[in-house]
């Protein structure tokens, strides 16, 4: 599969270069790192993720404690008490699994959805900056090298700093309006 993708990209690039297309690239991760709003969104994401992770670990420790207690004390309990404790353990296991999938499942976990919502306007602004730089510099295509799809690049086609500069202008213009 990976070989097919590489062949496809190579053939596509060969075709594009033979047609005289102008291709540039950006590093979106670097752009995010240079953008205050993106840094704040990621900081909020990490803070909420740590809070939820601590809550999950607390539930898991409670479950572990119940299971250890059950193992230690089951010989002293009546059958009804054992059934009740097993039910309690099963319910807590389900609760832990549900909590984990609700908040941490990718890509639809609530924590990831929160990040997507926070990043949507930032991504739109970044895309506008990319569009503007690409149009002004007459680029036909702009690739994102942070995704690892570029096999070779010349630094002269790197538009990342131009996009960061344009994004900063947009942010300043937005703030002054």
Order of alpha helices (4+ residues) and beta strands (2+ residues): alpha-beta-alpha-alpha-alpha-alpha-beta-alpha
